[in-house]
Structure formats: structure tokens, C-alpha cells
């Protein structure tokens, strides 16, 4: 295998690693803990990710949930859109009216992120296996060339004798 091919695969691994890091922990990078601000749901209470938001919504009594939807829903959907960049998801949450419907959309997004995480891990494993196979193949080629060179040297020495 050529050095160029190996370098290309290493670049793929590096790119894949960046993708994997983005989904390594769905409750982290893509859910807003690592580099996106928190969402303030009320005085003193901040939500850092979808799990926190689901927990917060579950904890709200009916009256407070109605107030939350009335006063904070737009802020929440703006935050979700900023964190995820998924307008279709954000619109679903924005159009939801019941607590269960909002939680369902949030949980669905969590599931989607978990699936993405698994796909990224599988991709990385495949690339790493291919790179290892290429390294093994290159090592074998080098050894064969080395042996071939030694054979030629031995033959030359014998012919000189």
C-alpha cells in the first residue's frame, strides 16, 4: 500500500475522529454542555442539555407548565435551534402544546443523537481497521523487499566467489 494511500486514510481518521468527538457524548457536545450557552428557564435555574430540559419540564406542575409555554417556549426553541441547528426539530417542539408532546420530541432527538453516536463509532472502527491492515501490508512489503535485497546480495556474493 502506498504512503499516499495511508496518509489519505489517516486524514479520514482525523476527520472521522472530529465527527466522533462531536457525538462522543450526546448529552454533551450536541446538547449544549461543551460550547453553547445554557438556557435559563427561570430565576436561578439553567438547562444545559436535552436531558436537563426533559427533567425540568417533567417537574413542572400543570400551572407552571402553562406559564412556561406561554412565556419561555420561544426562548427555549431558539436555544434548541442554536444548539442543534435542526429547524425541523425546533418547529416540532414549537408546535407542540402538551407536556407529553414536547417531551416526546426531545426524547426523539436524544434517540437520534444516540444513533448518530453509534454510526460514528462504527465508522471510526472501520477506518482504524483499514489503516491497520494497510500498515500490516506495508510492513510485509518492506520485509519482502528487505529479504529480496538480502537474497540478491547473497547471490552476488556467491557468484563473486
C-alpha positions in Angstrom: 0.0 0.0 0.0 1.4 3.4 -0.9 2.3 6.0 1.6 -0.1 8.4 -0.1 -3.0 6.0 0.5 -2.0 5.6 4.1 -1.8 9.4 4.6 -5.2 9.7 3.0 -6.7 7.2 5.4 -5.1 8.9 8.3 -6.7 12.1 7.2 -10.0 10.3 7.1 -9.4 9.0 10.6 -8.7 12.5 11.8 -11.8 13.8 10.1 -13.8 10.9 11.5 -12.3 11.5 14.9 -13.6 15.1 14.8 -17.0 13.8 13.9 -16.9 11.2 16.7 -15.8 13.8 19.2 -18.9 15.8 18.3 -21.2 12.9 19.2 -19.0 11.1 21.7 -21.4 12.1 24.4 -24.8 13.1 23.1 -25.6 14.8 26.4 -22.6 17.0 25.9 -21.4 18.5 22.7 -24.6 18.3 20.7 -26.8 19.0 23.7 -25.1 22.2 24.7 -22.8 21.5 27.6 -19.5 22.0 25.9 -19.5 25.1 23.8 -23.0 26.5 23.7 -24.5 28.6 26.5 -27.2 27.3 28.9 -30.8 28.1 28.6 -32.3 29.9 31.7 -35.7 28.5 32.3 -36.4 30.7 35.4 -34.6 32.6 38.0 -31.7 30.6 39.1 -32.5 27.5 37.0 -30.4 26.8 33.9 -30.7 23.9 31.5 -27.5 22.7 29.9 -28.8 19.9 27.7 -31.9 17.9 26.5 -31.9 15.6 29.5 -32.0 18.6 31.9 -34.7 20.2 29.8 -36.8 17.0 29.8 -36.3 16.7 33.6 -37.3 20.3 34.1 -40.4 20.0 32.0 -41.4 16.8 33.8 -41.0 18.5 37.2 -43.4 21.4 36.3 -46.8 21.3 37.8 -49.6 22.0 35.2 -50.0 25.7 36.1 -46.2 26.3 35.8 -46.0 24.4 32.6 -48.7 26.6 31.1 -46.8 29.7 32.2 -43.5 28.2 30.9 -45.1 27.5 27.5 -46.6 31.0 27.4 -43.5 32.9 28.4 -40.4 30.8 27.6 -41.3 28.5 24.8 -39.9 30.8 22.1 -36.7 31.3 24.1 -36.5 27.5 24.5 -37.0 26.8 20.8 -34.4 29.5 19.9 -32.0 27.8 22.2 -32.7 24.4 20.8 -32.2 25.7 17.2 -28.9 27.3 18.2 -27.7 24.2 19.9 -28.8 21.7 17.2 -29.2 23.7 14.1 -32.2 21.5 13.2 -35.1 23.7 12.2 -37.5 20.7 11.6 -36.9 19.5 15.2 -37.3 23.0 16.6 -40.5 23.6 14.7 -41.9 20.3 16.1 -41.1 21.4 19.6 -42.5 24.9 18.9 -45.8 23.5 17.6 -46.2 21.1 20.4 -48.8 22.1 23.0 -48.8 19.4 25.7 -46.1 18.5 28.1 -46.0 14.9 26.8 -45.7 16.1 23.2 -42.8 18.4 24.0 -41.0 15.6 26.0 -41.7 13.1 23.1 -39.9 15.4 20.6 -37.0 16.0 23.0 -36.6 12.3 23.7 -36.8 11.5 20.0 -33.9 13.9 19.4 -31.9 12.2 22.1 -32.5 8.8 20.4 -31.4 10.3 17.1 -28.2 11.5 18.7 -27.5 8.1 20.3 -27.9 6.5 16.8 -25.6 9.1 15.3 -23.1 8.3 18.0 -23.2 4.6 17.2 -22.8 5.2 13.5 -19.8 7.4 14.1 -18.2 4.8 16.3 -18.7 2.1 13.7 -17.2 4.4 11.0 -14.2 5.0 13.1 -13.7 1.3 13.9 -13.9 0.5 10.1 -11.4 3.2 9.2 -9.0 2.2 12.0 -9.2 -1.5 10.9 -8.4 -0.4 7.3 -5.5 1.7 8.4 -4.1 -1.2 10.5 -4.5 -3.6 7.5 -2.6 -1.1 5.3 0.2 -0.7 7.9 0.5 -4.5 8.1 0.5 -4.8 4.3 3.2 -2.1 4.0 5.3 -3.8 6.8 5.0 -7.1 4.9 6.1 -5.4 1.6 9.1 -3.7 3.3 10.1 -7.1 4.8 9.7 -8.8 1.5 11.9 -6.1 -0.2 14.4 -6.4 2.5 14.5 -10.2 2.1 14.7 -9.9 -1.6 17.6 -7.5 -1.3 19.4 -9.9 1.0 18.8 -12.7 -1.4 20.3 -10.7 -4.2 23.3 -9.8 -2.0 23.8 -13.4 -1.1 23.6 -14.5 -4.8 26.1 -11.7 -5.7 28.5 -12.8 -3.0 28.2 -16.4 -4.1 28.8 -15.5 -7.7 31.9 -13.5 -6.8 33.4 -16.5 -5.0 
